[in-house]
């Protein structure tokens, strides 16, 4: 099972939403009786998502370079061009995991949606391939449809995603 380390200001409700779980699932997995008492640094078990430590793949995203790098045990397998968030809709910086996926979400999301452990953000395809290489999204990471299909066929849920400014 995945582990989330509580950050200052987080609540169990927010954590549950980020991982697309119910509060009841989080409470049960962690045997927490009072959901209002959590502390920064506390380890929260996220049920139903594999432990990232058991997955050899990592994804590193550079916002400035508009590149997504897939690694297997630290070795670069492939680099993909991406689109990132535009002004006022920045792509979030931080460490996340892929929590679920949705084939054929339609519209601007192309042929695949990979949800990140931050509500409303994901890695997805596009219905506008000319946007790749630009800062045009509402914060998500866009890929060519063929690339997101390839990526999603390789990485399982639970894969770590590191998004950095550079």
N, CA, C and O atoms as a DFTB+ gen file, in Angstrom:
664 C
 N C O
     1  1       0.825      -1.184       0.000
     2  2       0.000       0.000       0.000
     3  2       0.867       1.245       0.000
     4  3       1.951       1.260       0.584
     5  1       0.388       2.282      -0.654
     6  2       1.114       3.542      -0.726
     7  2       1.096       4.228       0.639
     8  3       0.196       4.018       1.451
     9  1       2.113       5.051       0.863
    10  2       2.221       5.823       2.097
    11  2       2.262       7.303       1.736
    12  3       2.980       7.705       0.821
    13  1       1.493       8.109       2.453
    14  2       1.520       9.568       2.294
    15  2       2.067      10.160       3.584
    16  3       1.638       9.782       4.674
    17  1       3.008      11.085       3.466
    18  2       3.534      11.790       4.636
    19  2       2.771      13.112       4.757
    20  3       2.775      13.928       3.835
    21  1       2.125      13.310       5.890
    22  2       1.302      14.500       6.099
    23  2       2.167      15.759       6.059
    24  3       3.218      15.836       6.695
    25  1       1.689      16.747       5.287
    26  2       2.349      18.047       5.191
    27  2       1.577      19.057       6.028
    28  3       0.388      18.871       6.284
    29  1       2.252      20.139       6.460
    30  2       1.547      21.157       7.243
    31  2       0.304      21.662       6.500
    32  3       0.356      21.933       5.300
    33  1      -0.796      21.783       7.218
    34  2      -2.027      22.309       6.646
    35  2      -2.931      21.273       6.004
    36  3      -4.068      21.590       5.654
    37  1      -2.464      20.055       5.840
    38  2      -3.301      19.021       5.222
    39  2      -4.306      18.472       6.226
    40  3      -4.073      18.459       7.435
    41  1      -5.424      18.024       5.685
    42  2      -6.427      17.329       6.489
    43  2      -6.630      15.944       5.875
    44  3      -6.243      15.702       4.732
    45  1      -7.232      15.049       6.632
    46  2      -7.507      13.718       6.090
    47  2      -8.483      13.794       4.923
    48  3      -8.381      13.006       3.983
    49  1      -9.421      14.726       4.969
    50  2     -10.346      14.895       3.838
    51  2      -9.595      15.262       2.568
    52  3      -9.850      14.691       1.508
    53  1      -8.664      16.219       2.667
    54  2      -7.879      16.617       1.497
    55  2      -7.013      15.467       0.989
    56  3      -6.915      15.245      -0.218
    57  1      -6.391      14.746       1.902
    58  2      -5.554      13.607       1.510
    59  2      -6.410      12.565       0.794
    60  3      -6.013      12.043      -0.247
    61  1      -7.568      12.265       1.345
    62  2      -8.466      11.282       0.718
    63  2      -8.836      11.726      -0.698
    64  3      -8.808      10.919      -1.627
    65  1      -9.182      12.998      -0.865
    66  2      -9.551      13.497      -2.195
    67  2      -8.374      13.412      -3.170
    68  3      -8.551      13.022      -4.324
    69  1      -7.172      13.777      -2.708
    70  2      -5.999      13.723      -3.587
    71  2      -5.752      12.313      -4.119
    72  3      -5.326      12.142      -5.261
    73  1      -6.016      11.321      -3.300
    74  2      -5.770       9.929      -3.706
    75  2      -7.023       9.238      -4.236
    76  3      -7.002       8.037      -4.504
    77  1      -8.123       9.997      -4.390
    78  2      -9.390       9.480      -4.910
    79  2      -9.909       8.324      -4.047
    80  3     -10.372       7.304      -4.557
    81  1      -9.820       8.512      -2.741
    82  2     -10.327       7.548      -1.763
    83  2     -11.375       8.237      -0.903
    84  3     -11.430       9.465      -0.847
    85  1     -12.204       7.446      -0.234
    86  2     -13.149       8.040       0.703
    87  2     -12.451       8.228       2.050
    88  3     -11.464       7.558       2.358
    89  1     -12.983       9.147       2.837
    90  2     -12.445       9.345       4.172
    91  2     -12.562       8.049       4.974
    92  3     -11.661       7.710       5.741
    93  1     -13.661       7.331       4.801
    94  2     -13.859       6.066       5.521
    95  2     -12.756       5.061       5.186
    96  3     -12.270       4.353       6.068
    97  1     -12.359       4.998       3.908
    98  2     -11.277       4.072       3.516
    99  2      -9.964       4.444       4.197
   100  3      -9.234       3.571       4.667
   101  1      -9.667       5.738       4.250
   102  2      -8.420       6.202       4.886
   103  2      -8.457       5.927       6.385
   104  3      -7.478       5.453       6.961
   105  1      -9.588       6.225       7.010
   106  2      -9.715       5.984       8.456
   107  2      -9.549       4.507       8.785
   108  3      -8.839       4.152       9.726
   109  1     -10.202       3.648       8.013
   110  2     -10.132       2.210       8.275
   111  2      -8.719       1.661       8.083
   112  3      -8.247       0.860       8.890
   113  1      -8.053       2.088       7.028
   114  2      -6.706       1.571       6.739
   115  2      -5.693       2.001       7.791
   116  3      -4.686       1.327       8.005
   117  1      -5.965       3.127       8.446
   118  2      -5.011       3.674       9.405
   119  2      -5.454       3.539      10.857
   120  3      -4.740       3.947      11.772
   121  1      -6.642       2.962      11.061
   122  2      -7.188       2.807      12.415
   123  2      -7.173       4.131      13.182
   124  3      -6.748       4.204      14.335
   125  1      -7.651       5.170      12.499
   126  2      -7.715       6.500      13.102
   127  2      -9.134       6.707      13.623
   128  3     -10.105       6.553      12.882
   129  1      -9.243       7.057      14.896
   130  2     -10.573       7.255      15.478
   131  2     -11.036       8.704      15.350
   132  3     -12.230       8.958      15.187
   133  1     -10.103       9.658      15.423
   134  2     -10.484      11.067      15.300
   135  2      -9.806      11.649      14.052
   136  3      -8.603      11.909      14.075
   137  1     -10.560      11.858      12.966
   138  2      -9.967      12.337      11.719
   139  2      -9.425      13.761      11.806
   140  3      -8.726      14.211      10.899
   141  1      -9.742      14.473      12.888
   142  2      -9.259      15.850      13.034
   143  2      -7.886      15.937      13.690
   144  3      -7.327      17.024      13.831
   145  1      -7.346      14.789      14.090
   146  2      -6.043      14.809      14.756
   147  2      -5.015      14.064      13.896
   148  3      -4.867      12.846      13.985
   149  1      -4.324      14.827      13.076
   150  2      -3.161      14.316      12.346
   151  2      -2.068      15.372      12.473
   152  3      -2.351      16.545      12.718
   153  1      -0.828      14.948      12.305
   154  2       0.290      15.886      12.479
   155  2       1.245      15.797      11.295
   156  3       1.404      14.730      10.701
   157  1       1.882      16.921      10.950
   158  2       2.881      16.880       9.878
   159  2       3.936      15.817      10.166
   160  3       4.404      15.666      11.294
   161  1       4.295      15.086       9.113
   162  2       5.275      14.011       9.251
   163  2       4.646      12.651       9.499
   164  3       5.307      11.623       9.351
   165  1       3.372      12.638       9.873
   166  2       2.673      11.380      10.132
   167  2       2.545      10.587       8.835
   168  3       2.313      11.156       7.768
   169  1       2.696       9.281       8.940
   170  2       2.568       8.391       7.784
   171  2       1.119       7.906       7.686
   172  3       0.563       7.359       8.639
   173  1       0.527       8.121       6.516
   174  2      -0.853       7.695       6.278
   175  2      -0.844       6.620       5.196
   176  3      -0.322       6.836       4.102
   177  1      -1.419       5.473       5.501
   178  2      -1.529       4.387       4.523
   179  2      -2.647       4.734       3.546
   180  3      -3.740       5.128       3.951
   181  1      -2.357       4.584       2.254
   182  2      -3.355       4.804       1.209
   183  2      -3.710       3.427       0.648
   184  3      -2.916       2.845      -0.091
   185  1      -4.879       2.901       0.982
   186  2      -5.231       1.547       0.543
   187  2      -5.479       1.476      -0.966
   188  3      -5.934       2.436      -1.587
   189  1      -5.165       0.314      -1.531
   190  2      -5.491       0.056      -2.926
   191  2      -4.508       0.613      -3.944
   192  3      -4.718       0.456      -5.146
   193  1      -3.448       1.254      -3.495
   194  2      -2.426       1.765      -4.405
   195  2      -1.112       1.099      -4.018
   196  3      -0.741       1.096      -2.844
   197  1      -0.396       0.527      -5.006
   198  2       0.854      -0.154      -4.673
   199  2       1.882       0.789      -4.037
   200  3       1.902       1.988      -4.314
   201  1       2.720       0.225      -3.191
   202  2       3.814       0.974      -2.577
   203  2       4.795       1.387      -3.673
   204  3       5.287       0.535      -4.413
   205  1       5.083       2.682      -3.783
   206  2       5.987       3.201      -4.815
   207  2       7.368       2.556      -4.742
   208  3       8.055       2.441      -5.757
   209  1       7.776       2.132      -3.539
   210  2       9.108       1.507      -3.380
   211  2       9.200       0.178      -4.126
   212  3      10.302      -0.294      -4.403
   213  1       8.067      -0.429      -4.453
   214  2       8.075      -1.717      -5.152
   215  2       8.046      -1.545      -6.671
   216  3       8.090      -2.527      -7.411
   217  1       7.972      -0.292      -7.134
   218  2       7.861      -0.012      -8.575
   219  2       9.187       0.534      -9.082
   220  3       9.679       1.535      -8.561
   221  1       9.778      -0.108     -10.096
   222  2      11.104       0.331     -10.567
   223  2      11.075       1.627     -11.376
   224  3      12.116       2.248     -11.589
   225  1       9.894       2.034     -11.823
   226  2       9.791       3.207     -12.698
   227  2       9.605       4.492     -11.907
   228  3       8.991       4.498     -10.840
   229  1      10.145       5.579     -12.447
   230  2       9.870       6.925     -11.956
   231  2       9.685       7.824     -13.172
   232  3      10.206       7.559     -14.255
   233  1       8.936       8.881     -12.958
   234  2       8.715       9.882     -13.996
   235  2       9.235      11.206     -13.458
   236  3       8.873      11.629     -12.360
   237  1      10.094      11.860     -14.249
   238  2      10.605      13.176     -13.877
   239  2      10.137      14.174     -14.922
   240  3      10.349      13.984     -16.120
   241  1       9.498      15.236     -14.458
   242  2       8.954      16.246     -15.356
   243  2       9.676      17.562     -15.120
   244  3       9.754      18.044     -13.990
   245  1      10.203      18.140     -16.195
   246  2      10.817      19.465     -16.147
   247  2       9.856      20.448     -16.804
   248  3       9.584      20.363     -18.002
   249  1       9.345      21.384     -16.003
   250  2       8.420      22.372     -16.544
   251  2       9.146      23.293     -17.529
   252  3       8.638      23.551     -18.620
   253  1      10.328      23.789     -17.156
   254  2      11.058      24.725     -18.015
   255  2      11.417      24.102     -19.357
   256  3      11.328      24.751     -20.399
   257  1      11.827      22.832     -19.320
   258  2      12.250      22.159     -20.556
   259  2      11.096      21.488     -21.294
   260  3      11.257      21.015     -22.419
   261  1       9.920      21.452     -20.643
   262  2       8.741      20.806     -21.221
   263  2       9.086      19.391     -21.690
   264  3       8.868      19.017     -22.843
   265  1       9.633      18.625     -20.748
   266  2      10.055      17.258     -21.005
   267  2       9.616      16.357     -19.862
   268  3       9.655      16.741     -18.693
   269  1       9.198      15.147     -20.225
   270  2       8.889      14.098     -19.263
   271  2       9.889      12.986     -19.513
   272  3      10.024      12.494     -20.633
   273  1      10.593      12.593     -18.453
   274  2      11.608      11.553     -18.567
   275  2      11.145      10.328     -17.786
   276  3      10.859      10.414     -16.592
   277  1      11.075       9.195     -18.466
   278  2      10.729       7.927     -17.842
   279  2      12.015       7.188     -17.514
   280  3      12.881       7.010     -18.370
   281  1      12.129       6.754     -16.246
   282  2      13.316       6.013     -15.809
   283  2      12.912       4.654     -15.243
   284  3      11.840       4.497     -14.660
   285  1      13.792       3.688     -15.429
   286  2      13.651       2.360     -14.846
   287  2      14.861       2.140     -13.956
   288  3      15.982       2.025     -14.451
   289  1      14.645       2.080     -12.639
   290  2      15.725       1.952     -11.657
   291  2      16.784       3.030     -11.870
   292  3      17.981       2.762     -11.765
   293  1      16.340       4.244     -12.168
   294  2      17.239       5.376     -12.316
   295  2      17.852       5.550     -13.692
   296  3      18.546       6.537     -13.938
   297  1      17.608       4.607     -14.595
   298  2      18.174       4.667     -15.943
   299  2      17.110       5.207     -16.901
   300  3      15.981       4.717     -16.932
   301  1      17.488       6.225     -17.682
   302  2      16.541       6.823     -18.610
   303  2      16.146       5.811     -19.680
   304  3      16.996       5.233     -20.357
   305  1      14.837       5.611     -19.817
   306  2      14.293       4.747     -20.859
   307  2      13.883       5.589     -22.060
   308  3      14.187       5.259     -23.206
   309  1      13.180       6.694     -21.765
   310  2      12.664       7.509     -22.861
   311  2      12.369       8.914     -22.353
   312  3      12.039       9.116     -21.184
   313  1      12.494       9.873     -23.256
   314  2      12.141      11.268     -22.978
   315  2      11.032      11.670     -23.933
   316  3      11.099      11.402     -25.132
   317  1      10.004      12.322     -23.383
   318  2       8.848      12.730     -24.180
   319  2       8.674      14.247     -24.119
   320  3       8.907      14.850     -23.071
   321  1       8.269      14.872     -25.225
   322  2       7.897      16.286     -25.174
   323  2       6.511      16.419     -24.541
   324  3       5.656      15.549     -24.714
   325  1       6.299      17.499     -23.816
   326  2       5.015      17.714     -23.135
   327  2       4.579      19.178     -23.257
   328  3       5.350      20.042     -23.677
   329  1       3.342      19.427     -22.884
   330  2       2.845      20.784     -22.645
   331  2       2.575      20.893     -21.151
   332  3       2.236      19.908     -20.495
   333  1       2.731      22.105     -20.622
   334  2       2.553      22.336     -19.183
   335  2       1.582      23.498     -18.968
   336  3       1.051      24.070     -19.920
   337  1       1.365      23.829     -17.706
   338  2       0.421      24.884     -17.355
   339  2       0.839      26.257     -17.828
   340  3       2.022      26.589     -17.888
   341  1      -0.170      27.045     -18.164
   342  2       0.070      28.420     -18.594
   343  2       0.016      29.355     -17.383
   344  3      -0.267      28.928     -16.264
   345  1       0.293      30.631     -17.629
   346  2       0.258      31.622     -16.564
   347  2      -1.099      31.577     -15.858
   348  3      -2.143      31.468     -16.501
   349  1      -1.067      31.661     -14.561
   350  2      -2.222      31.570     -13.661
   351  2      -2.726      30.144     -13.473
   352  3      -3.592      29.912     -12.629
   353  1      -2.216      29.196     -14.226
   354  2      -2.592      27.783     -14.100
   355  2      -1.320      26.938     -14.070
   356  3      -1.142      26.046     -14.899
   357  1      -0.448      27.220     -13.122
   358  2       0.839      26.548     -13.087
   359  2       0.699      25.048     -12.838
   360  3      -0.173      24.604     -12.091
   361  1       1.561      24.296     -13.470
   362  2       1.682      22.871     -13.169
   363  2       2.261      22.771     -11.758
   364  3       3.243      23.450     -11.457
   365  1       1.687      21.952     -10.893
   366  2       2.170      21.889      -9.507
   367  2       3.574      21.300      -9.412
   368  3       3.908      20.343     -10.110
   369  1       4.383      21.882      -8.547
   370  2       5.734      21.393      -8.274
   371  2       5.634      20.453      -7.081
   372  3       4.921      20.741      -6.120
   373  1       6.342      19.338      -7.136
   374  2       6.347      18.439      -5.996
   375  2       6.472      16.987      -6.391
   376  3       6.727      16.651      -7.548
   377  1       6.283      16.130      -5.394
   378  2       6.378      14.687      -5.561
   379  2       4.977      14.098      -5.449
   380  3       4.266      14.325      -4.471
   381  1       4.600      13.343      -6.464
   382  2       3.266      12.769      -6.535
   383  2       3.380      11.307      -6.942
   384  3       4.473      10.808      -7.212
   385  1       2.237      10.628      -6.981
   386  2       2.181       9.295      -7.571
   387  2       0.965       9.230      -8.488
   388  3       0.032      10.024      -8.366
   389  1       0.995       8.275      -9.401
   390  2      -0.160       8.013     -10.245
   391  2      -1.143       7.196      -9.409
   392  3      -0.806       6.117      -8.922
   393  1      -2.366       7.719      -9.244
   394  2      -3.330       7.040      -8.371
   395  2      -4.376       6.231      -9.128
   396  3      -4.915       5.262      -8.593
   397  1      -4.667       6.618     -10.369
   398  2      -5.584       5.821     -11.184
   399  2      -5.477       6.287     -12.628
   400  3      -4.703       7.191     -12.940
   401  1      -6.241       5.678     -13.489
   402  2      -6.190       6.009     -14.922
   403  2      -7.555       5.840     -15.545
   404  3      -8.384       5.056     -15.083
   405  1      -7.770       6.602     -16.618
   406  2      -9.045       6.541     -17.328
   407  2      -8.773       6.550     -18.827
   408  3      -8.383       7.577     -19.381
   409  1      -8.977       5.406     -19.489
   410  2      -8.843       5.402     -20.948
   411  2      -9.971       6.204     -21.596
   412  3     -11.103       6.208     -21.113
   413  1      -9.648       6.872     -22.681
   414  2     -10.623       7.620     -23.486
   415  2     -11.498       8.574     -22.681
   416  3     -12.724       8.488     -22.745
   417  1     -10.878       9.492     -21.916
   418  2     -11.695      10.454     -21.174
   419  2     -12.354      11.489     -22.076
   420  3     -13.293      12.174     -21.669
   421  1     -11.851      11.598     -23.315
   422  2     -12.478      12.467     -24.305
   423  2     -12.051      13.916     -24.223
   424  3     -11.310      14.320     -23.328
   425  1     -12.536      14.683     -25.176
   426  2     -12.275      16.123     -25.223
   427  2     -10.801      16.463     -25.212
   428  3      -9.996      15.833     -25.897
   429  1     -10.455      17.476     -24.417
   430  2      -9.064      17.945     -24.414
   431  2      -8.086      16.955     -23.771
   432  3      -6.873      17.163     -23.823
   433  1      -8.606      15.883     -23.168
   434  2      -7.754      14.941     -22.450
   435  2      -7.272      13.780     -23.310
   436  3      -6.570      12.896     -22.818
   437  1      -7.636      13.771     -24.575
   438  2      -7.132      12.769     -25.496
   439  2      -7.554      11.352     -25.154
   440  3      -8.683      11.105     -24.731
   441  1      -6.618      10.422     -25.346
   442  2      -6.935       8.997     -25.259
   443  2      -6.663       8.359     -23.894
   444  3      -7.021       7.202     -23.672
   445  1      -6.024       9.112     -22.968
   446  2      -5.695       8.518     -21.658
   447  2      -5.511       9.623     -20.633
   448  3      -4.953      10.681     -20.925
   449  1      -5.990       9.356     -19.430
   450  2      -5.814      10.255     -18.289
   451  2      -5.164       9.451     -17.167
   452  3      -5.690       8.416     -16.759
   453  1      -4.021       9.925     -16.668
   454  2      -3.347       9.342     -15.509
   455  2      -3.477      10.357     -14.371
   456  3      -2.855      11.418     -14.416
   457  1      -4.276      10.039     -13.357
   458  2      -4.497      10.961     -12.235
   459  2      -3.280      11.016     -11.337
   460  3      -2.695       9.987     -10.999
   461  1      -2.906      12.224     -10.956
   462  2      -1.832      12.404      -9.979
   463  2      -2.427      12.544      -8.586
   464  3      -3.613      12.838      -8.436
   465  1      -1.605      12.334      -7.576
   466  2      -2.055      12.431      -6.185
   467  2      -2.171      13.899      -5.766
   468  3      -1.731      14.289      -4.684
   469  1      -2.759      14.682      -6.628
   470  2      -3.155      16.069      -6.351
   471  2      -4.439      16.273      -7.137
   472  3      -4.434      16.240      -8.367
   473  1      -5.520      16.481      -6.434
   474  2      -6.847      16.555      -7.035
   475  2      -6.869      17.506      -8.233
   476  3      -6.346      18.618      -8.166
   477  1      -7.473      17.058      -9.312
   478  2      -7.676      17.817     -10.557
   479  2      -6.454      17.885     -11.462
   480  3      -6.498      18.569     -12.485
   481  1      -5.371      17.206     -11.126
   482  2      -4.174      17.231     -11.967
   483  2      -3.848      15.835     -12.479
   484  3      -4.068      14.833     -11.799
   485  1      -3.314      15.800     -13.701
   486  2      -2.945      14.521     -14.279
   487  2      -2.005      14.678     -15.452
   488  3      -1.659      15.784     -15.869
   489  1      -1.606      13.536     -15.965
   490  2      -0.843      13.433     -17.202
   491  2      -1.832      12.863     -18.205
   492  3      -2.445      11.827     -17.946
   493  1      -1.996      13.523     -19.348
   494  2      -3.013      13.060     -20.278
   495  2      -2.638      13.341     -21.719
   496  3      -1.694      14.078     -22.004
   497  1      -3.399      12.737     -22.622
   498  2      -3.251      13.008     -24.048
   499  2      -3.869      14.349     -24.383
   500  3      -4.178      15.146     -23.497
   501  1      -4.048      14.591     -25.680
   502  2      -4.609      15.878     -26.090
   503  2      -5.375      15.749     -27.403
   504  3      -5.098      14.881     -28.230
   505  1      -6.343      16.641     -27.562
   506  2      -7.023      16.739     -28.847
   507  2      -6.420      17.871     -29.687
   508  3      -6.930      18.209     -30.755
   509  1      -5.310      18.455     -29.174
   510  2      -4.617      19.556     -29.853
   511  2      -3.115      19.290     -29.853
   512  3      -2.383      19.857     -29.042
   513  1      -2.650      18.421     -30.770
   514  2      -1.231      18.064     -30.778
   515  2      -0.295      19.262     -30.973
   516  3       0.872      19.194     -30.589
   517  1      -0.788      20.355     -31.562
   518  2       0.075      21.528     -31.760
   519  2       0.423      22.209     -30.432
   520  3       1.298      23.075     -30.398
   521  1      -0.252      21.831     -29.337
   522  2       0.025      22.443     -28.032
   523  2       1.264      21.859     -27.356
   524  3       1.806      22.467     -26.433
   525  1       1.711      20.710     -27.795
   526  2       2.865      20.064     -27.155
   527  2       4.098      20.941     -27.356
   528  3       4.362      21.442     -28.449
   529  1       4.849      21.109     -26.252
   530  2       6.029      21.971     -26.279
   531  2       5.734      23.383     -25.806
   532  3       6.617      24.241     -25.812
   533  1       4.498      23.628     -25.396
   534  2       4.103      24.977     -24.987
   535  2       3.559      24.975     -23.557
   536  3       3.265      23.923     -22.989
   537  1       3.432      26.181     -22.988
   538  2       2.802      26.361     -21.676
   539  2       1.375      26.830     -21.932
   540  3       1.120      28.031     -22.022
   541  1       0.446      25.889     -22.049
   542  2      -0.920      26.210     -22.482
   543  2      -2.019      25.527     -21.667
   544  3      -3.188      25.880     -21.819
   545  1      -1.687      24.569     -20.816
   546  2      -2.728      23.809     -20.123
   547  2      -3.200      24.536     -18.867
   548  3      -2.683      25.596     -18.514
   549  1      -4.180      23.953     -18.207
   550  2      -4.658      24.493     -16.927
   551  2      -3.913      23.839     -15.765
   552  3      -4.450      23.714     -14.664
   553  1      -2.679      23.426     -16.019
   554  2      -1.834      22.878     -14.971
   555  2      -1.471      21.421     -15.161
   556  3      -0.515      20.932     -14.560
   557  1      -2.224      20.726     -15.989
   558  2      -1.912      19.319     -16.245
   559  2      -0.714      19.201     -17.181
   560  3      -0.251      20.181     -17.765
   561  1      -0.234      17.980     -17.302
   562  2       0.846      17.650     -18.223
   563  2       0.216      16.963     -19.424
   564  3      -0.370      15.888     -19.297
   565  1       0.338      17.589     -20.594
   566  2      -0.220      17.038     -21.835
   567  2       0.877      16.317     -22.605
   568  3       2.035      16.734     -22.618
   569  1       0.482      15.231     -23.239
   570  2       1.396      14.467     -24.093
   571  2       0.696      14.171     -25.418
   572  3      -0.531      14.219     -25.515
   573  1       1.503      13.863     -26.435
   574  2       0.904      13.329     -27.655
   575  2       0.150      12.066     -27.267
   576  3       0.586      11.346     -26.368
   577  1      -0.972      11.779     -27.922
   578  2      -1.770      10.598     -27.590
   579  2      -0.955       9.312     -27.670
   580  3      -1.058       8.465     -26.783
   581  1      -0.154       9.154     -28.710
   582  2       0.647       7.924     -28.836
   583  2       1.632       7.795     -27.665
   584  3       1.903       6.692     -27.191
   585  1       2.162       8.934     -27.208
   586  2       3.129       8.910     -26.103
   587  2       2.474       8.561     -24.775
   588  3       3.032       7.780     -24.004
   589  1       1.290       9.128     -24.489
   590  2       0.635       8.818     -23.221
   591  2       0.156       7.367     -23.209
   592  3       0.136       6.730     -22.155
   593  1      -0.226       6.845     -24.368
   594  2      -0.598       5.422     -24.434
   595  2       0.613       4.537     -24.162
   596  3       0.510       3.546     -23.439
   597  1       1.764       4.892     -24.740
   598  2       2.980       4.127     -24.491
   599  2       3.365       4.201     -23.018
   600  3       3.642       3.176     -22.394
   601  1       3.382       5.412     -22.460
   602  2       3.734       5.599     -21.051
   603  2       2.799       4.811     -20.145
   604  3       3.250       4.122     -19.230
   605  1       1.493       4.911     -20.398
   606  2       0.521       4.229     -19.530
   607  2       0.599       2.715     -19.641
   608  3       0.181       2.005     -18.726
   609  1       1.128       2.213     -20.751
   610  2       1.283       0.760     -20.896
   611  2       2.490       0.248     -20.116
   612  3       2.617      -0.953     -19.879
   613  1       3.379       1.164     -19.718
   614  2       4.605       0.785     -19.004
   615  2       4.466       0.966     -17.497
   616  3       4.791       0.066     -16.723
   617  1       3.981       2.141     -17.085
   618  2       3.977       2.460     -15.654
   619  2       2.668       2.071     -14.981
   620  3       1.592       2.353     -15.507
   621  1       2.751       1.424     -13.818
   622  2       1.534       1.075     -13.079
   623  2       1.095       2.214     -12.161
   624  3       1.842       3.165     -11.930
   625  1      -0.108       2.104     -11.650
   626  2      -0.529       3.009     -10.586
   627  2       0.454       2.843      -9.434
   628  3       0.953       1.747      -9.180
   629  1       0.724       3.946      -8.744
   630  2       1.709       3.936      -7.665
   631  2       3.059       4.465      -8.113
   632  3       3.924       4.721      -7.276
   633  1       3.263       4.635      -9.424
   634  2       4.540       5.146      -9.941
   635  2       4.760       6.574      -9.450
   636  3       3.854       7.407      -9.502
   637  1       5.977       6.846      -8.971
   638  2       6.327       8.183      -8.491
   639  2       6.497       9.151      -9.656
   640  3       7.041       8.804     -10.704
   641  1       6.013      10.384      -9.444
   642  2       6.106      11.451     -10.445
   643  2       6.713      12.666      -9.737
   644  3       6.134      13.201      -8.792
   645  1       7.885      13.090     -10.209
   646  2       8.583      14.234      -9.630
   647  2       8.475      15.393     -10.607
   648  3       9.015      15.323     -11.711
   649  1       7.785      16.455     -10.216
   650  2       7.629      17.625     -11.079
   651  2       8.492      18.747     -10.505
   652  3       8.357      19.143      -9.347
   653  1       9.385      19.241     -11.366
   654  2      10.336      20.269     -10.956
   655  2      10.263      21.463     -11.905
   656  3       9.865      21.318     -13.061
   657  1      10.656      22.665     -11.407
   658  2      10.630      23.833     -12.296
   659  2      11.625      23.710     -13.440
   660  3      11.336      24.141     -14.556
   661  1      12.782      23.134     -13.182
   662  2      13.836      23.027     -14.212
   663  2      13.873      21.663     -14.854
   664  3      14.698      21.416     -15.733
